[in-house]
């Protein structure tokens, strides 16, 4: 079986790794008539093309910057950051295989049988977050009457910004994509006209405490999808360095083992291969990798200059809150 892990020790560049992995995976898929691996190849080609031909990101980020300027004018008292990234190769590979494992496991648990190839292929046609932007806001204590107001005030402004974002970007060549009922919001702070487009991870309680608003847009200029996430600083801390930081190594392993134990080996090749690829990636010792522009002391101290593990940074915009007396001037 062909796995990404086999290509991470050669000292090659990201693009060279992708080229070799796609070539060998496609060759093997044709030989074994594995249609899921063919979809896998197409998935990887999208990533390669995004990394090779990303000139459109300059124009796209300029449109995102317009919303940044809007927020700076409308909310000068807020502190906020805008970040943009192209999903990392390792995270993208984890996600593809994770989708296969999760869908087959859930289907088998519910129906007692495996999904058809057609059903599985349909499930794997919805990757729309290769490009992702994140808006993180914070209300400085100096602008609050009392500290207890912080969470409610930040939440109020977060949803207010979420209400404006779809219309703002649609005027600039983007189309908001329906969320199709996934994580539908129950918050009274989110307007009815934008509610169908958001996946609201704030209203419901996630096991890992993850909270965020997600919305997907289609960029009509570049003909590509992008995701925008909106969070408060507290939500971002929980996602990046807290319990929601990909569940943690041990919890992820435990979750994968539960799924593996539920599906008998040898009964579903697509599950078996995706599970093995996922577990191999989960067990990577990053300090042993030899990828051009990547180095790691261990799995915590990482210098990723190529977007292998942490993704490729597109833009950083930062707005520091201004004091109320400054606004009067």
Residue, then its C-alpha position, 0 to 999 in steps of 0.5 A: x500500500x502506498x502511503x505519504x509517510x514513505x516520501x517524507x524522508x528523502x529531503x525533497x521539496x513539498x512539490x516533489x513529494x506530492x508529485x512522487x506520491x500522486x504518481x505512485x498512488x495513481x499507478x497502484x490505483x490503476x493496477x488494483x482498480x481502487x476507485x477511492x485511491x483515484x479520488x485520493x489522487x485528484x484530491x492531492x492534485x488540487x493541493x499541488x495546483x494550489x501550491x504551484x499556482x497561487x497568484x490569485x491569492x494576492x487578489x483574494x487576500x486584498x478582498x479579505x483586507x477590505x473587510x479588515x478595513x471595514x472592521x477597523x472603522x466600525x469596531x476601533x475598540x476591538x482588538x482583532x487579527x486576520x490570518x489566512x493559511x493553505x491547509x498543510x499537506x499532512x493535515x490534508x492527508x489526515x483529513x481525507x483518510x479521516x473522512x473515509x474512516x469516519x463515514x464507513x464507521x458511522x454507516x456500519x454502526x447505523x446500518x450494520x453494513x458498509x456503504x456502497x462505493x457510490x455513497x463513499x465517493x459522494x462523501x469524498x467530494x466536499x473538500x472546501x477548506x484548502x484555503x482558510x481565513x480566521x478572524x479572532x476578536x477580543x474586547x480589552x478590559x479597559x473598554x468594559x464596565x466590569x470583567x464579567x461582561x467580557x464573554x457576552x460582549x465579545x459574543x455579541x460582536x462576533x455574531x454581529x460581524x458574522x451577520x455582515x460578512x456574507x453580504x460584504x463579500x458577496x458584493x466583492x465576487x464571493x458566493x456564500x455556500x449553504x451549510x446544508x443544516x450542518x451545525x445549524x445555529x440556534x443563537x438569537x444573535x445570528x440573523x435569519x438570512x445568514x443562518x443557513x450559511x453558518x456552521x455554528x460550533x458555539x451553540x452546541x457543546x463539543x466534547x473537546x470544548x471547540x467553539x467557532x463559527x464556520x462559513x464557506x465561500x466560492x471565489x468566483x474570480x479564482x473559481x475556488x472555495x475558501x472557508x472563514x472561521x470567526x472566533x473570540x480570543x478565548x475560543x482560539x486559545x482553546x482550539x490552538x493550545x487547549x483541549x480542542x487542539x486536535x483532541x491531543x495525541x492520546x485521545x486521537x489514538x483512542x478514538x481511532x482504536x475504537x473505530x478499528x476494533x468495530x470494523x473487522x479487518x479484511x472486510x472493507x479495504x477502503x476502511x483498512x487502507x484509510x485507517x492504516x494511513x491515518x495511524x501512520x501519520x498520527x505516529x509520525x516523529x516529526x524530528x526524524x523527517x527530512x523535508x526541504x524547509x522543514x525541521x523539528x526538534x520534537x513534536x512541539x518545537x517545529x519550524x515549518x517553512x514549507x507548509x508541510x505540518x502547519x500550513x502555508x501562511x497567506x496573510x497576517x493582519x492585526x488591529x490593536x484596540x484604541x482607547x476611548x479617549x483616542x476615539x474622541x480625538 
